[in-house]
Amino acid sequence: MSTQATDMVHDEHDDHGPAKGIGRWLFSTNHKDIGTMYLVFSLVMLFIGGSMAFVVRAELFQPGLQLVEPEFFNQMITMHGLIMVFGAVMPAFVGLANWMLPMMIGAPDMALPRLNNLSFWLLPFAFTMMIGTLFMDGGGPNFGWTFYAPLSTTYAPPSVTFFIFAIHMMGASSIMGAINVIVTIMNMRAPGMTYFKMPMFCWTWLITAFLLIAVMPVLAGVVTMMLMDIHFGTAFFDAGGGGDPVLFQHVFWFFGHPEVYIMILPSFGVVSHVIPAFSRKKLFGYNSMVYAIIAIAILSFVVWAHHMFTVGMPFAGELFFMYTTMLIAIPTGVKIFNWISTMFRGSMTFETPMLYSIGFVILFTIGGLSGIMLALAPVDMVYQDTYFVVAHFHYVLVPGAIFGIFAAVYFWLPKWTGKMYDEGLAKLHFWVSFIGLNLTFFPMHFVGLAGMPRRIPDYPLQFADFNMVVSLGAFLFGASQLIFVYVLIKTLRSGEKAEQLPWDGAEGLEWTLPTPAPYHSFPTPPKVD
């Protein structure tokens, strides 16, 4: 690789360059540094959002109002959802994309490195503003993470304006990150790497990026309409002025449902790397996996109103959204069976990334099956707004997104750091998380079916025992993440040197060999006298 190309790509690490100390992180255009910042930010947000869930579960530990005011309870519910979705899960996947995509496709860096830096640095400001709303007059947002109007417009605290601005900043960051991913994958693949030779993680992120660009402007539109209703006398969502509150739900869920798949697709990519590696087999049905991801992405745009079966939509509308929701289970099922077929008769070993991936497949399937139950419009009238729904989407998102992230971190940590983590401690992290997760969310199915409503800080005595179990499980799951932090710190400080191929004879990992990326495929910049 030519010296000029080296200087072009890694000038921020040059001894004579401007970036030293904190400047290395503030002004970095290096995809690995930016990926690391995204991952650290995501970990901090995981703990902040998790601590808010702790407040919720502590209040629900027993019936009666004991710890916090109902208003503050609502603020914690709202902030927990928003921080976990936009602050923990999405930045973690963008961090993984930054780290891995250029190496997987043989590119020297992301295509738009300065945009990459900006897209990260918007996030700390956005979330500082959002969390800061809790300290304003009237408190923070108290209307749930879906911020339905008119609750979020007519009856909202004054801080909702700052909340809207924070959402705009997050959306801008996501769009920039998505543009960067698309341009990188489409323009910077090494010679000979066609689309159908790309690693699966590249495919899942390419499709995720298109979803982000399609739906983030919709979110921006709906929060701008809220802003207009609050400050400029419009009545988009005010029935008294000729508007319609149900319009808010349509626009929000047109963003919100593809957003759920944005949070899960990169996990599909991660698991499609980990399972073949520890089964010592190639991924079963690569092409069908790619087509299934594309089908999921397209169908995710035509199922949004299954969140709205109780608003009084026409019978034909209910039928359409019921059938399309059941239809989206087919490509998802294809992926599940492909992963199982990959494991079938493979030489499987059960290192931590594989444990997380198997946990992902099993628990994500449980979440998917309860999703099919919720897809049935007549039955959804009973399930709607109960803890059954909470159990369903947490079984999709916690094992789906969070376990996927853990699998990726443990899988690629030796590549990132050159050091091997403590396998015993990592497995302890998995088992405590696995038990805590199931203790937390499985009993929610039962209290939901018995009629316990979500987002309410009190409940009848009959739900007391189950809620105590759920709260204990939540505290266990939250505490287990401290093991994860300890494993990371121990690896960085005193981890043993990793082998060149740390996963003993694992197939499909040839690209992880530390050979230099094929920089020769990029034109060297002209000499400047």
Disulfide bonds with the S-S distance in Angstrom:
none
